[in-house]
Amino acid sequence: YAMLLSLIFLIVLVAAIVGFVFRHEIKTNFESNLNVALEDYNVTSDQHSEAVDTIQRTLHCCGVQNYSDWERTEYFSQRGIPRSCCKNQNDCSEEDLKDPNKAKLKVFVDGCFFLVTSTMESKMSVVAGISFGIACFQLIGIILSCCLSRYITNNQYEMV
C-alpha cells in the first residue's frame, strides 16, 4: 500500500512540475488553438464552435485579442460576428454584426485569451492548495502504512 501511494505521489509531483515548467507553452498552445477555432468557426454543431460560443458567453469576451479578430475569418464575411459576442441578445441584429463600427457598440470588446488565462491563473492558488492538502494526506498514509507494516513484522517475530 505504501508503494502504491508513493507511486501516485510521484506521478502527481511530476505532473505539477511539468505543468509549472511548461506553463508558457500551454498558454501559447491555447492561443493558437483558439485562433484555429475562430478560423474554423461555423454555425453547425461543431465542438470547437460550441466551445468558442461558451467561452464568449461565459466570460463576456469576443475573439482572441479583441472583437476585431473575427474580421479575418470566413464566418465574418458570411454572417458577421457571432451572436455569442453580443452584450444583449435581443439588441443584436445580423446587419449590426456585419458592420465592425456598429458591432463595436453591441458586442463585448475584450478578447477571450487574456480573460481565460487570467481566470485560470486566479484559480491556480485554489488548485495548488487542494493539491498540497491531498499530498499531505498521501504522505501521512505512506508513513502510517510503513508503521503498520513494521508493527505487523515485529509481532510475527515475537509469536515465534
Solvent accessible surface area in square Angstrom, and as a share of the most:
residue,aa,sasa,rsa
1,Y,171,0.65
2,A,19,0.15
3,M,160,0.71
4,L,102,0.51
5,L,23,0.11
6,S,32,0.21
7,L,102,0.51
8,I,69,0.35
9,F,41,0.17
10,L,97,0.48
11,I,103,0.52
12,V,63,0.36
13,L,80,0.40
14,V,87,0.50
15,A,61,0.47
16,A,63,0.49
17,I,94,0.48
18,V,71,0.41
19,G,29,0.28
20,F,133,0.55
21,V,84,0.49
22,F,99,0.41
23,R,99,0.36
24,H,107,0.48
25,E,97,0.44
26,I,88,0.45
27,K,63,0.27
28,T,90,0.52
29,N,86,0.44
30,F,56,0.23
31,E,49,0.22
32,S,53,0.34
33,N,87,0.45
34,L,11,0.05
35,N,53,0.27
36,V,79,0.45
37,A,12,0.09
38,L,6,0.03
39,E,108,0.48
40,D,89,0.46
41,Y,20,0.08
42,N,61,0.31
43,V,89,0.51
44,T,94,0.54
45,S,100,0.64
46,D,46,0.24
47,Q,151,0.67
48,H,118,0.53
49,S,3,0.02
50,E,88,0.39
51,A,50,0.39
52,V,4,0.02
53,D,23,0.12
54,T,79,0.46
55,I,40,0.20
56,Q,1,0.01
57,R,131,0.48
58,T,92,0.53
59,L,51,0.25
60,H,111,0.50
61,C,0,0.00
62,C,0,0.00
63,G,1,0.01
64,V,2,0.01
65,Q,101,0.45
66,N,61,0.31
67,Y,29,0.11
68,S,36,0.23
69,D,10,0.05
70,W,0,0.00
71,E,73,0.33
72,R,175,0.64
73,T,11,0.06
74,E,121,0.54
75,Y,24,0.09
76,F,30,0.12
77,S,88,0.57
78,Q,108,0.48
79,R,112,0.41
80,G,0,0.00
81,I,2,0.01
82,P,2,0.01
83,R,109,0.40
84,S,2,0.02
85,C,0,0.00
86,C,4,0.02
87,K,114,0.48
88,N,80,0.41
89,Q,72,0.32
90,N,149,0.76
91,D,76,0.39
92,C,7,0.04
93,S,45,0.29
94,E,88,0.40
95,E,120,0.54
96,D,23,0.12
97,L,4,0.02
98,K,91,0.38
99,D,47,0.25
100,P,39,0.25
101,N,121,0.62
102,K,106,0.45
103,A,0,0.00
104,K,108,0.46
105,L,140,0.70
106,K,51,0.22
107,V,0,0.00
108,F,32,0.13
109,V,64,0.37
110,D,84,0.44
111,G,7,0.06
112,C,2,0.01
113,F,33,0.14
114,F,144,0.60
115,L,46,0.23
116,V,17,0.10
117,T,11,0.07
118,S,40,0.26
119,T,52,0.30
120,M,85,0.38
121,E,96,0.43
122,S,73,0.47
123,K,119,0.50
124,M,105,0.47
125,S,80,0.51
126,V,89,0.51
127,V,79,0.45
128,A,61,0.47
129,G,45,0.43
130,I,104,0.53
131,S,47,0.30
132,F,142,0.59
133,G,27,0.26
134,I,94,0.48
135,A,19,0.15
136,C,47,0.28
137,F,153,0.64
138,Q,20,0.09
139,L,76,0.38
140,I,90,0.45
141,G,18,0.17
142,I,27,0.13
143,I,105,0.53
144,L,110,0.55
145,S,18,0.12
146,C,68,0.40
147,C,74,0.44
148,L,106,0.53
149,S,64,0.41
150,R,177,0.65
151,Y,137,0.52
152,I,85,0.43
153,T,59,0.34
154,N,73,0.38
155,N,48,0.25
156,Q,109,0.48
157,Y,163,0.62
158,E,138,0.62
159,M,166,0.74
160,V,160,0.92
